Amino acid sequence: STYCMKLTSHFTLAEFTRSAKALKFDIDNTPTNDVINNLSMLCINVLEPARIKYGKPIRILSGFRCSALNTAVGGVKNSQHLCGLAADIPYNSSLWSILHFTDFDQLILEHKGKKQWIHVSWSCNCRRQVIKL
């Protein structure tokens, strides 16, 4: 199946589409080919180089979100998650530093309560925006 598809040597499509919320609300979070291409570019340009330098697995907390899933998780209307250009990963200071040396569009240090995570995105015209919320 498409979900076993490797985007790069360390990342699979399944990691970017699985969602507990989607399962709970029976939301079909199947990506289009364009989304799969975007996820590949995110991995090739940002996540894979970071993973190699980091030397340890990088867990994908949230990747692609279809419109219904984005609404269910309270994502912003123009979220880069909607087109497969962003991922949320656990915060770690060394990973945060490593990501600065990749071809990222946005690096956002986000938090809800005591939980912290990194929103990382890619785009073909990268703004290299770093935001700490």
Protein Blocks (a to p, Z undefined) as FASTA:
>chain_A
ZZlpcfblmbcfklmmgcfklmmnopafbdcfklmmmmmmmmmmmmmmmmmmnopacddf
bfcdcfklmmmnopafklcklnopaccddddfklmmmmmmmccfbdcdddehjbccdddd
ddfbdgkiacdZZ
